[in-house]
Amino acid sequence: MRISTSTLFNVNVAQLNTLESNMLHTQQQVASGQSILTPADNPAGAAQALQVTQTDATNTQYLSNISTAQSTQTLASGVLQNFNTQLQSIQTSVLSAGNTSMSDGNRQSLAATMQTSLNQLIAMANSQDATGNYMFSGFKGSTKPFANTSTGVQYMGDDGQRSIQISPNSQSASSNSGADIFMRIKNGNGTFVTQATTTNTGTGIVSQGSVINQALVNGDSYQINFTSATTYNVTDTTTATAVSAGNAYVSGQAISFGGMQLNISGSPASGDTFTVAPSTNESVFQTISNFITTLNTPITGNPAAAAQLTAGIQSTMSGLTNAMNSVSTANAALGSSLNGLAAMTTSDNNLHVQYQQTLANLQSVNMTQAITDLTQQQTILKAAQQSFVSVENLSLFNYMR
């Protein structure tokens, strides 16, 4: 076969280019530490590496979301702890109002102090997170949830709960409904509420009472009407039927009906009335506001008003206890959620390490093998270059004379 000089040159140049290209590729692998420089190097490995990279990026986003949820929930938990601390302080003030040495002026000063405390509680309930969203407004992150109006504190948020994705199949709350925590608090003992009417002229004080037979509690409302200082009737006002009549009154003695039990102490006057009704929702703000009104009512020289104050102290203490239980329940839920987020953070961080190890196995070059290959390729290239020089100098004219 006849081989032309141009063919000889072209074949050798092409071969040298190929050897140089291979050596450059190996050199780039050594310099970068990556075995896959382009998908063509390892199509299957490149596809797998891309999938692992995308999965790791998603996992990293979940970690960021978890951090955001932790920050918001930690802030909310701190607010609720401070809220309960303030309620405990208010409870102490409520108890001090029963001190017989306090004058009407002293109680009015205490009322002013409690008004300041109430304003602080409203400010706490209107707390915002790091992004400026209100934490207790439900879905309405940009709406201040609690407004102090002429008719009392009103809730302006909703019952929703904003959430953030923390895994493919789960979300975590980034807000709460302030209505559930601060507004929907059952008054009385949680089942029924007792109250003396404001027209009473005696000094009778009714207890909060308790349930003694849940099966008999039917949700009806009742009245205890004193027909004299020593006798009373009990009427079911829901059905307008008499429960009992002509009962002998003994201060502090248990009065039972409809699965409920209570007692009245002191000296009720003829015509005095005490009501028993199913518990309803009462906000913690309303509980405190009601007591502020009671504190501002003079009692000097008015035994009936003094009895109303005592009843108000009892009712307010019960309401504050119920409010603290509501806040504590919400805070416990946050604590449980934070524990779950901490565990998920640990798990996701472990996944990140595994993903990075998988990528390293797929992409990292075997440095020993790569350097060996590079040395071999350099040797081959050098030999090819030297042989090309030798062949290049061959010519028939060198031997002709």
Backbone hydrogen bonds, N-H to C=O, Kabsch-Sander energy under -0.5 kcal/mol:
donor,donor_aa,acceptor,acceptor_aa,energy
4,S,2,R,-0.5
8,L,4,S,-2.1
9,F,5,T,-2.3
10,N,6,S,-2.8
11,V,7,T,-2.7
12,N,8,L,-1.9
13,V,9,F,-2.5
14,A,10,N,-2.4
15,Q,11,V,-2.3
16,L,12,N,-2.5
17,N,13,V,-2.6
18,T,14,A,-2.2
19,L,15,Q,-2.4
20,E,16,L,-2.6
21,S,17,N,-2.5
22,N,18,T,-2.5
23,M,19,L,-2.2
24,L,20,E,-2.6
25,H,21,S,-2.4
26,T,22,N,-2.2
27,Q,23,M,-2.5
28,Q,24,L,-2.4
29,Q,25,H,-1.9
30,V,26,T,-2.3
31,A,27,Q,-2.4
32,S,28,Q,-2.6
33,G,29,Q,-2.1
35,S,363,Q,-5.4
36,I,363,Q,-0.6
37,L,35,S,-0.8
41,D,38,T,-2.1
42,N,38,T,-0.6
42,N,39,P,-0.7
46,A,42,N,-3.3
47,A,43,P,-2.2
48,Q,44,A,-2.1
49,A,45,G,-2.6
50,L,46,A,-2.2
51,Q,47,A,-2.0
52,V,48,Q,-2.4
53,T,49,A,-2.5
54,Q,50,L,-2.3
55,T,51,Q,-2.3
56,D,52,V,-2.5
57,A,53,T,-2.1
58,T,54,Q,-2.1
59,N,55,T,-2.3
60,T,56,D,-2.4
61,Q,57,A,-1.8
62,Y,58,T,-2.2
63,L,59,N,-2.1
64,S,60,T,-1.9
65,N,61,Q,-2.5
66,I,62,Y,-2.7
67,S,63,L,-2.1
68,T,64,S,-2.0
69,A,65,N,-2.6
70,Q,66,I,-2.8
71,S,67,S,-2.3
72,T,68,T,-2.3
73,Q,69,A,-2.8
74,T,70,Q,-2.4
75,L,71,S,-2.0
76,A,72,T,-2.4
77,S,73,Q,-2.5
78,G,74,T,-2.1
79,V,75,L,-2.1
80,L,76,A,-2.4
81,Q,77,S,-2.2
82,N,78,G,-2.2
83,F,79,V,-2.4
84,N,80,L,-2.3
85,T,81,Q,-2.0
86,Q,82,N,-2.2
87,L,83,F,-2.1
88,Q,84,N,-2.2
89,S,85,T,-1.7
90,I,86,Q,-2.2
91,Q,87,L,-2.4
92,T,88,Q,-1.7
93,S,89,S,-1.7
94,V,90,I,-2.7
95,L,91,Q,-2.4
96,S,92,T,-1.8
97,A,93,S,-1.1
97,A,94,V,-0.6
98,G,95,L,-1.5
99,N,96,S,-1.7
102,M,99,N,-1.8
107,R,103,S,-2.1
108,Q,104,D,-1.9
109,S,105,G,-2.0
110,L,106,N,-2.2
111,A,107,R,-2.2
112,A,108,Q,-1.8
113,T,109,S,-1.9
114,M,110,L,-2.5
115,Q,111,A,-1.9
116,T,112,A,-1.7
117,S,113,T,-2.0
118,L,114,M,-2.5
119,N,115,Q,-2.3
120,Q,116,T,-1.8
121,L,117,S,-2.1
122,I,118,L,-2.2
123,A,119,N,-2.1
124,M,120,Q,-2.2
125,A,121,L,-2.4
126,N,122,I,-1.0
127,S,124,M,-1.8
129,D,133,N,-2.8
132,G,129,D,-1.7
134,Y,141,G,-3.1
135,M,127,S,-2.3
137,S,134,Y,-0.8
138,G,176,N,-1.9
140,K,137,S,-1.4
141,G,139,F,-2.2
143,T,140,K,-1.5
144,K,142,S,-0.5
147,A,154,Q,-2.4
149,T,147,A,-1.0
149,T,152,G,-2.1
152,G,149,T,-1.7
154,Q,147,A,-3.0
156,M,145,P,-4.3
156,M,154,Q,-0.6
157,G,145,P,-0.6
158,D,137,S,-1.2
164,I,172,S,-2.4
166,I,170,S,-2.0
167,S,170,S,-1.4
170,S,167,S,-0.8
172,S,164,I,-2.4
174,S,162,R,-3.1
175,S,162,R,-1.0
176,N,135,M,-2.4
178,G,136,F,-1.2
178,G,176,N,-0.7
180,D,177,S,-0.6
181,I,177,S,-1.2
182,F,178,G,-3.0
183,M,178,G,-0.8
183,M,179,A,-1.0
184,R,179,A,-2.8
185,I,183,M,-1.7
186,K,184,R,-0.5
187,N,280,T,-2.2
189,N,192,F,-2.2
190,G,187,N,-1.6
193,V,277,A,-3.1
195,Q,275,T,-1.9
197,T,273,T,-2.2
200,N,197,T,-1.6
203,T,267,S,-2.2
205,I,265,S,-2.9
207,S,263,N,-2.6
210,S,261,Q,-2.5
212,I,259,G,-2.6
213,N,259,G,-1.9
216,L,213,N,-1.6
217,V,213,N,-0.6
217,V,214,Q,-0.9
218,N,216,L,-0.6
222,Y,276,V,-3.5
223,Q,235,T,-2.2
224,I,274,F,-3.2
225,N,223,Q,-0.6
225,N,233,N,-2.3
226,F,224,I,-0.5
226,F,272,D,-2.7
227,T,225,N,-0.7
227,T,231,T,-1.1
228,S,231,T,-1.5
232,Y,247,N,-1.9
233,N,225,N,-2.7
234,V,244,S,-2.6
235,T,223,Q,-2.4
236,D,241,T,-3.2
237,T,221,S,-1.3
237,T,235,T,-1.0
238,T,221,S,-1.2
240,A,236,D,-1.2
241,T,236,D,-1.7
243,V,234,V,-2.9
244,S,234,V,-1.8
247,N,232,Y,-2.4
249,Y,230,T,-3.5
252,G,264,I,-2.8
253,Q,250,V,-2.5
255,I,262,L,-3.7
257,F,260,M,-2.1
260,M,257,F,-2.3
261,Q,210,S,-2.5
262,L,255,I,-2.3
264,I,253,Q,-0.6
265,S,205,I,-2.7
271,G,226,F,-3.2
272,D,269,A,-2.4
274,F,224,I,-2.0
275,T,195,Q,-3.1
276,V,222,Y,-2.5
277,A,193,V,-2.2
279,S,191,T,-2.1
282,E,185,I,-2.7
284,V,182,F,-2.3
287,T,283,S,-2.1
288,I,284,V,-1.8
289,S,285,F,-2.5
290,N,286,Q,-2.8
291,F,287,T,-1.5
292,I,288,I,-2.2
293,T,289,S,-2.1
294,T,290,N,-1.9
295,L,291,F,-2.7
296,N,292,I,-1.7
297,T,294,T,-1.3
302,N,299,I,-2.6
306,A,302,N,-2.1
307,A,303,P,-2.1
308,Q,304,A,-2.0
309,L,305,A,-2.0
310,T,306,A,-2.1
311,A,307,A,-2.6
312,G,308,Q,-2.4
313,I,309,L,-2.5
314,Q,310,T,-2.2
315,S,311,A,-2.7
316,T,312,G,-2.8
317,M,313,I,-2.5
318,S,314,Q,-1.9
319,G,315,S,-2.4
320,L,316,T,-2.9
321,T,317,M,-2.1
322,N,318,S,-2.4
323,A,319,G,-2.2
324,M,320,L,-2.7
325,N,321,T,-2.1
326,S,322,N,-2.0
327,V,323,A,-2.6
328,S,324,M,-2.6
329,T,325,N,-2.3
330,A,326,S,-2.0
331,N,327,V,-2.4
332,A,328,S,-2.5
333,A,329,T,-1.9
334,L,330,A,-1.7
335,G,331,N,-2.4
336,S,332,A,-2.4
337,S,333,A,-2.2
338,L,334,L,-2.7
339,N,335,G,-2.0
340,G,336,S,-1.9
341,L,337,S,-2.4
342,A,338,L,-2.2
343,A,339,N,-2.0
344,M,340,G,-2.2
345,T,341,L,-2.2
346,T,342,A,-1.9
347,S,343,A,-2.1
348,D,344,M,-2.8
349,N,345,T,-2.4
350,N,346,T,-1.9
351,L,347,S,-2.1
352,H,348,D,-2.3
353,V,349,N,-1.9
354,Q,350,N,-2.1
355,Y,351,L,-2.8
356,Q,352,H,-2.4
357,Q,353,V,-2.0
358,T,354,Q,-2.4
359,L,355,Y,-2.5
360,A,356,Q,-2.2
361,N,357,Q,-2.3
362,L,358,T,-1.9
363,Q,359,L,-3.1
364,S,360,A,-2.1
365,V,33,G,-2.0
367,M,365,V,-1.2
370,A,366,N,-3.0
371,I,367,M,-2.6
372,T,368,T,-2.0
373,D,369,Q,-2.6
374,L,370,A,-2.6
375,T,371,I,-2.4
376,Q,372,T,-2.3
377,Q,373,D,-2.7
378,Q,374,L,-2.3
379,T,375,T,-2.1
380,I,376,Q,-2.6
381,L,377,Q,-2.7
382,K,378,Q,-2.5
383,A,379,T,-2.4
384,A,380,I,-2.6
385,Q,381,L,-2.5
386,Q,382,K,-2.4
387,S,383,A,-2.6
388,F,384,A,-2.1
389,V,385,Q,-1.9
390,S,386,Q,-1.8
391,V,387,S,-2.5
392,E,388,F,-2.6
393,N,389,V,-1.2
394,L,391,V,-1.4
398,N,395,S,-1.3
399,Y,396,L,-1.6
400,M,397,F,-0.7
